């Protein structure tokens, strides 16, 4: 798996204290009914969880739950939409999450 951040996405992340945490691409299934109906979110966390793996990117390493990789494509891009003011997750074949939330969860463990 490879993840690329666009310049727009990197500019949005500048306002957060990423050097003191880890970026995590989280596949949320809570309240979605079943595991295949999950939603991707970008989190800033204190530490990796058990089962997280590190994916190198063009900017910041990103944690991904190893068991949830099956729901992601091999080539991913994290972008930012000026229209919706939200991150989006896409691949060459599709937009996986057009309105991906960003949660600063530093200090919540």
C-alpha positions in Angstrom: 0.0 0.0 0.0 1.2 3.5 -0.8 -0.4 6.8 0.4 0.3 10.2 -1.2 -0.7 13.5 0.4 -1.6 16.4 -2.0 -0.2 19.9 -1.3 -3.7 21.0 -0.3 -3.9 18.3 2.3 -0.5 19.0 3.7 -1.3 22.7 4.0 -4.4 21.8 6.1 -2.4 19.6 8.4 0.1 22.4 9.2 -2.2 23.7 11.9 -2.0 20.5 13.9 0.9 19.3 16.1 1.6 16.2 13.9 5.3 16.0 15.2 4.0 15.1 18.6 1.7 12.3 17.4 0.9 9.9 14.7 -1.5 10.2 11.7 -3.8 7.2 11.5 -6.1 6.3 8.6 -9.0 4.7 10.6 -11.7 2.6 9.1 -14.7 3.3 11.4 -17.5 0.7 11.6 -19.3 1.9 14.8 -22.9 2.6 14.0 -22.5 1.5 10.3 -24.5 -1.8 10.6 -21.7 -4.1 9.4 -18.0 -4.1 8.8 -18.3 -3.6 5.0 -20.2 -0.4 5.5 -17.4 1.4 7.3 -16.2 5.0 6.8 -12.6 6.2 6.7 -11.4 9.0 9.0 -8.0 10.6 9.5 -7.0 10.7 13.2 -4.1 12.3 15.0 -3.2 9.9 17.9 -0.7 9.6 20.7 0.5 6.2 19.9 -0.1 3.2 17.6 -2.7 0.6 18.7 -2.0 -3.1 18.7 -2.4 -4.3 15.2 -1.5 -1.0 13.5 1.1 -1.0 10.8 3.1 2.0 9.4 2.7 3.1 5.8 5.3 5.4 4.4 4.0 8.4 2.4 5.5 11.4 0.6 5.2 13.4 3.8 4.2 11.9 7.2 4.0 8.1 8.0 0.4 6.9 8.4 -0.8 4.2 10.7 -3.4 1.7 9.3 -5.0 -1.2 11.1 -3.5 -4.2 9.4 -6.9 -6.1 9.6 -8.7 -3.2 7.8 -6.3 -3.0 4.8 -8.7 -5.2 2.8 -11.1 -2.2 2.6 -8.5 0.1 1.1 -6.9 0.2 -2.3 -3.2 -0.2 -2.9 -2.6 3.3 -4.2 -4.3 6.0 -2.1 -4.3 9.8 -2.2 -5.3 12.0 0.7 -6.5 15.3 -0.7 -8.5 18.4 0.6 -11.6 19.8 -1.0 -11.8 23.6 -1.0 -15.6 23.3 -1.7 -16.5 21.0 1.3 -13.6 22.1 3.5 -12.9 18.4 4.3 -10.3 15.8 3.5 -11.0 13.1 0.9 -9.6 9.7 0.3 -9.3 8.5 -3.3 -7.5 6.0 -5.5 -6.9 5.9 -9.2 -10.2 3.9 -9.6 -12.6 5.6 -7.2 -13.3 8.1 -4.4 -13.4 6.1 -1.2 -14.5 8.9 1.1 -15.5 12.2 -0.3 -15.9 13.9 3.1 -13.3 12.4 5.4 -13.3 13.8 8.9 -10.1 14.7 10.8 -10.0 14.1 14.5 -7.3 15.4 16.8 -7.2 12.7 19.4 -3.9 13.6 21.1 -4.1 13.1 24.8 -7.3 11.0 24.7 -5.6 7.6 25.6 
